[in-house]
Amino acid sequence: MKTIDDLDFSGKKALIRVDFNVPLNKDTYEITDDTRLKAPLDTIKKVLKDGGSVILMSHLGRPKNGPEKKLSLSHIVEHLSKLLNRKVIFLDDCIGEKVKAICSNLKQGEVVLLENLRFYSEETKGDPGFAKALASLGDVYINDAFGTAHRAHASTAVIADHFPGKRFFGYVMANELSNAKQVLESAQKPFTAIVGGAKVSDKILIIENLLEKVDNLIIGGGMAYTFIKAQGGSIGNSICENDKLELAVDLLAKAKLLGVEILLPEDSVISQEFSNECPTDICASGEINDGWMGLDIGPLSIKKFHETIIRSKTLLWNGPMGVFEMSNFQKGTKEIANSVAEATKLGAFSLIGGGDSAAAVNKFGLSDQVSFVSTGGGALLEYIEGKDLPGVSVIMKD
């Protein structure tokens, strides 16, 4: 794997694709979680320590038609400057003669942040001309944005063709790939995967790929009710993909054939409304009455899942056990997070698969008690599914 440790950046302008897609307060545009700003700091500092200069490029949100004030990267400049302990020069565009002139005259140790790449539709279209314009700004290219590695965008994949022999993974990308490979290619047994979320359709390929690798598969969240109904259970008004019932039966049969134990929630925390204000109850997951819906796993499920997790040597977790954003339905996800942290303390390797799972361990203050928290939700999912990641494969060409 070709990383930035393979080069001395002295006198070089490093064009670095980062993922600064941070959440902002809607009214004041203040950063509410700076995790993604902190992630590539070591990569940036390595270039600067070597005596190079840095040109940072990123997207923020999903602009619809050109520039939008609320999605300008200007909102992060002050905080980024504090994190780097140096002034960050912000440019209100990402291509053009003005941008090129400033970047061409960068001095050693200077850092430039370009405006939101997605203010140009050419970015997400993977436009070659746009990629070429961006490439003209730097001497070497570093991709440190794992969260966008599954996109064949101009700045994440197409641009790298302009840097043969001069394209590298940053530390974020290298760590993400190393940890994902450890889980998928050299996992210690027993290997338990915990998969949650709302829909089976979102996780079909993940489940199919994991069944070839894991010893145990814990299924929680809304998707569990499709499996429960497929087995003849009554799930009331719980979320269910009726067109996936046959698939659920097939996946359960495949797991049995492969000797993989699938664990579904035995009981659920239920409510009559998708609301934190409505009364709750607990019942068997396959005995939910009409008018009620399962919104979290219950105490029996928590206990059973804990017993499996605690004896595991490798853990992969992607997806919450319930509607953890609401206090009445967060206990299942919180207890699973605690179990994963406990197993890690006992020597297990635990990979938290981005997205809501990462948000959960951060919310419950457990991010430093697991082995690795991925920064890329969609990218990690596609990697687990066995798909090619354009932002990765283009660097691997060298």
VMD Tcl script that draws the C-alpha trace (Angstrom):
set ca {
  {0.00 0.00 0.00}
  {1.53 3.30 -1.10}
  {1.23 5.82 1.71}
  {2.67 9.26 2.39}
  {5.46 7.65 4.43}
  {6.97 6.68 1.06}
  {7.80 10.30 0.14}
  {9.66 13.34 1.44}
  {7.39 16.29 0.67}
  {10.09 18.94 0.97}
  {9.43 21.70 -1.57}
  {6.30 19.98 -2.87}
  {2.71 21.19 -3.04}
  {0.48 18.37 -1.83}
  {-3.07 18.38 -3.15}
  {-5.04 16.52 -0.47}
  {-8.62 15.29 -0.83}
  {-10.07 15.34 2.67}
  {-13.57 14.75 4.03}
  {-14.57 17.95 5.79}
  {-18.29 17.19 5.42}
  {-18.97 18.22 9.01}
  {-22.37 18.94 10.57}
  {-23.09 22.65 11.00}
  {-25.58 24.51 13.17}
  {-28.34 25.70 10.80}
  {-28.55 29.20 12.25}
  {-24.96 30.19 13.00}
  {-23.09 27.65 10.82}
  {-21.02 26.56 13.81}
  {-19.44 23.09 13.70}
  {-21.34 20.69 15.96}
  {-18.91 17.74 15.57}
  {-15.32 18.25 14.41}
  {-14.38 14.56 14.13}
  {-13.90 14.78 10.37}
  {-11.74 17.89 10.71}
  {-9.43 16.13 13.16}
  {-9.15 12.88 11.17}
  {-6.62 14.03 8.51}
  {-4.53 16.29 10.77}
  {-1.65 13.80 10.97}
  {-1.53 13.57 7.18}
  {-1.44 17.35 6.82}
  {1.19 17.73 9.54}
  {3.42 15.11 7.92}
  {3.56 17.12 4.69}
  {4.22 20.36 6.57}
  {6.90 18.78 8.78}
  {8.71 17.56 5.68}
  {8.82 21.12 4.36}
  {5.95 20.99 1.89}
  {2.81 23.06 1.46}
  {-0.79 21.87 1.47}
  {-3.84 22.45 -0.72}
  {-6.98 20.98 0.85}
  {-10.09 20.15 -1.14}
  {-13.38 18.77 0.12}
  {-17.12 18.78 -0.32}
  {-19.73 19.88 2.22}
  {-23.29 18.68 1.96}
  {-25.14 18.32 -1.32}
  {-25.49 21.69 -3.08}
  {-28.27 21.67 -5.67}
  {-27.45 24.48 -8.09}
  {-24.09 26.05 -7.50}
  {-22.84 27.94 -4.43}
  {-24.92 28.04 -1.24}
  {-23.82 30.15 1.72}
  {-24.84 27.49 4.24}
  {-22.57 24.94 2.53}
  {-19.48 27.10 2.14}
  {-16.27 25.69 3.60}
  {-15.51 29.20 4.82}
  {-17.43 28.24 7.97}
  {-14.71 25.80 9.03}
  {-11.61 27.93 8.37}
  {-11.29 29.45 11.84}
  {-11.61 26.12 13.64}
  {-9.29 24.36 11.22}
  {-6.68 27.08 11.76}
  {-6.86 26.46 15.52}
  {-6.48 22.70 15.06}
  {-3.41 23.17 12.85}
  {-2.06 26.04 14.94}
  {-1.45 28.09 11.81}
  {-3.42 30.34 9.46}
  {-5.41 28.54 6.80}
  {-5.78 30.55 3.60}
  {-9.34 30.21 2.27}
  {-10.07 30.59 -1.44}
  {-13.66 31.30 -2.49}
  {-13.34 29.01 -5.51}
  {-11.63 25.73 -6.30}
  {-10.54 26.29 -9.93}
  {-9.73 29.27 -12.13}
  {-6.80 31.60 -12.74}
  {-6.99 33.31 -9.32}
  {-6.89 29.97 -7.51}
  {-4.08 28.68 -9.72}
  {-2.00 31.83 -9.19}
  {-2.25 31.65 -5.39}
  {-1.53 27.93 -5.27}
  {1.46 28.21 -7.60}
  {3.06 30.75 -5.25}
  {2.52 28.83 -2.02}
  {5.44 28.96 0.37}
  {6.76 26.15 2.54}
  {4.42 25.52 5.48}
  {1.40 27.32 4.01}
  {-2.05 25.72 3.93}
  {-4.83 26.55 1.48}
  {-8.45 25.40 1.69}
  {-10.41 25.46 -1.56}
  {-14.14 26.20 -1.67}
  {-16.69 23.37 -1.74}
  {-15.97 21.15 -4.74}
  {-19.63 20.30 -5.20}
  {-20.49 23.88 -6.04}
  {-19.52 22.54 -9.47}
  {-21.72 19.74 -10.79}
  {-18.65 18.49 -12.67}
  {-17.29 17.14 -9.39}
  {-19.94 14.47 -8.86}
  {-20.11 13.77 -12.60}
  {-16.42 12.84 -12.58}
  {-15.74 15.40 -15.30}
  {-12.20 14.96 -16.77}
  {-11.78 18.68 -17.46}
  {-12.66 19.61 -13.88}
  {-10.30 16.93 -12.58}
  {-7.51 18.28 -14.80}
  {-8.07 21.82 -13.51}
  {-7.82 20.62 -9.91}
  {-4.76 18.50 -10.69}
  {-2.91 21.52 -12.07}
  {-2.79 23.02 -8.56}
  {-0.46 20.47 -6.94}
  {2.72 18.46 -7.45}
  {1.48 15.29 -5.72}
  {-1.97 13.92 -4.90}
  {-3.08 12.42 -1.58}
  {-6.48 10.86 -1.01}
  {-7.38 10.89 2.68}
  {-11.16 10.91 2.29}
  {-12.28 7.34 2.92}
  {-15.89 8.48 3.31}
  {-16.01 9.31 -0.41}
  {-13.76 6.50 -1.67}
  {-16.75 4.65 -3.13}
  {-17.54 7.57 -5.44}
  {-15.91 7.95 -8.86}
  {-15.91 11.72 -8.52}
  {-13.45 14.10 -10.13}
  {-11.49 14.78 -6.92}
  {-11.61 11.24 -5.53}
  {-10.76 9.09 -8.53}
  {-10.45 10.80 -11.93}
  {-7.87 13.30 -10.69}
  {-5.42 10.57 -9.71}
  {-4.77 9.70 -13.35}
  {-2.86 13.00 -13.58}
  {-0.39 11.86 -10.91}
  {1.18 8.56 -12.04}
  {3.81 7.60 -9.48}
  {2.83 10.61 -7.37}
  {-0.47 9.49 -5.84}
  {-0.71 8.29 -2.26}
  {-3.02 7.23 0.54}
  {-3.07 9.51 3.56}
  {-3.07 8.07 7.07}
  {-6.88 8.04 7.33}
  {-7.26 5.98 4.16}
  {-4.40 3.65 5.07}
  {-5.81 3.01 8.56}
  {-9.33 2.44 7.24}
  {-8.16 -0.11 4.68}
  {-5.81 -1.84 7.11}
  {-8.51 -2.27 9.75}
  {-11.17 -3.37 7.28}
  {-8.80 -5.94 5.81}
  {-7.96 -7.26 9.28}
  {-11.64 -7.96 9.89}
  {-12.47 -9.37 6.47}
  {-9.31 -11.29 5.67}
  {-7.64 -12.33 8.92}
  {-10.29 -12.25 11.63}
  {-9.69 -14.27 14.79}
  {-12.51 -16.64 15.72}
  {-15.19 -16.45 16.97}
  {-16.08 -13.64 14.53}
  {-19.37 -11.89 15.23}
  {-21.00 -9.31 12.98}
  {-23.73 -7.04 14.33}
  {-25.97 -5.61 11.63}
  {-28.78 -3.16 12.27}
  {-30.68 -0.39 10.56}
  {-34.11 -0.10 9.04}
  {-34.09 -2.15 5.86}
  {-32.90 -5.58 4.76}
  {-32.55 -4.21 1.23}
  {-29.82 -1.82 2.40}
  {-27.75 -4.67 3.84}
  {-28.43 -7.67 1.55}
  {-24.97 -7.75 -0.01}
  {-23.28 -7.19 3.34}
  {-25.14 -10.07 4.95}
  {-24.46 -12.40 2.01}
  {-20.75 -11.59 2.04}
  {-20.47 -11.86 5.84}
  {-22.17 -15.24 5.95}
  {-19.06 -16.64 4.25}
  {-16.83 -15.23 6.99}
  {-18.55 -14.98 10.38}
  {-19.47 -17.45 13.10}
  {-22.36 -15.36 14.45}
  {-24.59 -12.74 12.87}
  {-26.65 -10.54 15.18}
  {-29.51 -8.76 13.41}
  {-31.26 -5.84 15.10}
  {-33.02 -2.64 14.19}
  {-36.05 -2.38 11.93}
  {-34.65 -4.93 9.50}
  {-35.04 -7.68 12.12}
  {-38.82 -7.60 11.78}
  {-38.67 -8.70 8.15}
  {-36.83 -11.83 9.32}
  {-39.22 -12.34 12.23}
  {-42.29 -12.08 9.98}
  {-40.63 -14.41 7.44}
  {-40.53 -17.03 10.22}
  {-44.23 -16.63 10.92}
  {-44.06 -14.05 13.70}
  {-46.62 -11.31 14.31}
  {-44.92 -7.92 14.15}
  {-47.87 -5.49 14.34}
  {-47.06 -2.19 12.69}
  {-43.30 -2.70 12.84}
  {-41.31 -1.77 9.77}
  {-41.19 -4.64 7.30}
  {-40.22 -5.16 3.68}
  {-42.84 -7.63 2.54}
  {-41.14 -8.05 -0.82}
  {-38.03 -9.31 1.00}
  {-39.67 -12.06 3.08}
  {-38.59 -14.80 0.69}
  {-35.07 -13.40 0.64}
  {-34.99 -13.44 4.45}
  {-35.96 -17.12 4.43}
  {-33.20 -17.83 1.90}
  {-30.59 -15.99 4.01}
  {-31.61 -17.91 7.13}
  {-31.33 -21.19 5.20}
  {-27.92 -20.22 3.82}
  {-26.69 -19.36 7.31}
  {-27.81 -22.75 8.61}
  {-26.07 -24.50 5.73}
  {-22.84 -22.62 6.49}
  {-23.08 -23.23 10.23}
  {-23.52 -19.54 11.03}
  {-25.71 -18.72 14.03}
  {-28.13 -15.93 13.30}
  {-29.43 -14.15 16.40}
  {-32.66 -12.17 16.11}
  {-34.19 -10.12 18.95}
  {-36.35 -12.32 21.18}
  {-38.14 -9.33 22.66}
  {-38.76 -5.72 21.70}
  {-39.53 -2.35 23.23}
  {-42.77 -1.37 21.53}
  {-44.90 1.73 21.16}
  {-48.04 2.77 19.29}
  {-46.33 5.73 17.67}
  {-42.92 6.64 16.29}
  {-42.51 9.11 19.11}
  {-40.59 9.61 22.34}
  {-43.74 10.88 24.06}
  {-45.91 7.79 23.62}
  {-46.11 5.04 26.32}
  {-43.95 1.96 25.77}
  {-44.15 -1.72 26.59}
  {-42.06 -4.87 26.17}
  {-43.18 -8.06 24.46}
  {-41.90 -11.02 22.45}
  {-40.72 -9.81 19.04}
  {-42.96 -12.30 17.24}
  {-46.04 -11.45 19.28}
  {-46.54 -7.73 18.64}
  {-50.20 -6.75 18.38}
  {-51.65 -4.64 15.60}
  {-51.29 -0.95 16.31}
  {-47.95 -1.45 18.04}
  {-44.45 -1.36 16.57}
  {-41.01 -2.49 17.68}
  {-38.59 0.41 18.11}
  {-35.76 -1.17 20.12}
  {-34.52 -4.55 21.29}
  {-35.69 -5.68 24.75}
  {-33.81 -6.90 27.86}
  {-33.77 -10.60 26.89}
  {-32.27 -9.71 23.51}
  {-29.68 -7.45 25.13}
  {-28.63 -10.30 27.45}
  {-28.43 -12.90 24.67}
  {-26.55 -10.58 22.30}
  {-24.16 -9.63 25.12}
  {-23.31 -13.28 25.77}
  {-22.35 -13.80 22.13}
  {-20.42 -10.53 21.83}
  {-18.41 -11.04 25.02}
  {-16.99 -14.38 23.88}
  {-16.05 -13.08 20.42}
  {-12.49 -12.34 19.29}
  {-13.45 -10.21 16.28}
  {-16.42 -7.84 16.09}
  {-17.85 -5.82 13.22}
  {-20.76 -3.54 14.03}
  {-22.81 -1.63 11.46}
  {-26.23 -0.26 12.27}
  {-28.17 0.58 15.47}
  {-30.47 -1.79 17.35}
  {-33.32 0.71 17.51}
  {-34.27 4.36 17.19}
  {-31.35 5.41 19.39}
  {-31.89 9.11 18.67}
  {-34.89 8.90 21.03}
  {-34.14 8.30 24.71}
  {-36.95 5.74 25.11}
  {-35.45 3.55 22.40}
  {-31.70 3.96 22.85}
  {-30.99 1.37 25.52}
  {-30.50 -1.52 23.09}
  {-27.92 0.33 21.01}
  {-26.20 1.69 24.14}
  {-25.93 -1.75 25.73}
  {-24.57 -3.29 22.54}
  {-21.99 -0.51 22.45}
  {-21.08 -1.30 26.08}
  {-20.80 -5.01 25.26}
  {-18.51 -4.32 22.30}
  {-16.34 -2.08 24.50}
  {-16.19 -4.78 27.19}
  {-15.23 -7.46 24.66}
  {-12.52 -5.15 23.32}
  {-11.13 -4.74 26.82}
  {-10.96 -8.54 27.04}
  {-8.85 -8.67 23.87}
  {-11.28 -8.69 20.95}
  {-10.67 -6.58 17.85}
  {-13.68 -4.35 17.21}
  {-14.42 -2.35 14.07}
  {-17.30 0.12 14.22}
  {-18.64 0.58 10.73}
  {-19.23 4.29 10.34}
  {-22.59 6.03 10.01}
  {-25.06 5.55 12.87}
  {-22.83 3.03 14.65}
  {-20.01 5.56 14.82}
  {-22.49 8.22 15.97}
  {-23.68 5.85 18.70}
  {-20.26 5.05 20.18}
  {-19.43 8.76 20.08}
  {-22.74 9.67 21.73}
  {-22.19 7.16 24.53}
  {-18.54 8.15 25.03}
  {-17.11 4.80 23.98}
  {-15.11 5.66 20.85}
  {-11.81 5.30 22.71}
  {-12.86 1.90 24.12}
  {-13.18 0.08 20.78}
  {-10.41 -0.86 18.36}
  {-11.33 1.32 15.39}
  {-14.18 3.63 14.41}
  {-14.53 4.01 10.66}
  {-15.09 7.49 9.20}
  {-16.80 6.08 6.13}
  {-20.31 4.69 6.31}
  {-21.14 4.01 2.66}
  {-17.55 3.38 1.65}
  {-17.02 0.76 4.34}
  {-20.31 -0.93 3.52}
  {-19.34 -1.27 -0.13}
  {-15.91 -2.55 0.86}
  {-17.54 -5.19 3.07}
  {-19.86 -6.07 0.18}
  {-16.76 -6.82 -1.88}
  {-17.22 -3.93 -4.29}
  {-14.41 -2.00 -5.93}
  {-13.83 1.44 -4.39}
  {-12.74 3.86 -7.17}
  {-10.89 6.13 -4.75}
  {-8.83 3.14 -3.58}
  {-8.19 1.22 -6.79}
  {-6.84 4.26 -8.65}
  {-4.11 4.75 -6.02}
  {-3.28 1.06 -6.10}
  {-2.39 1.27 -9.81}
  {1.18 2.30 -8.96}
}
mol new
graphics top color blue
foreach p $ca { graphics top sphere $p radius 0.5 }
foreach p [lrange $ca 0 end-1] q [lrange $ca 1 end] { graphics top cylinder $p $q radius 0.2 }
display resetview
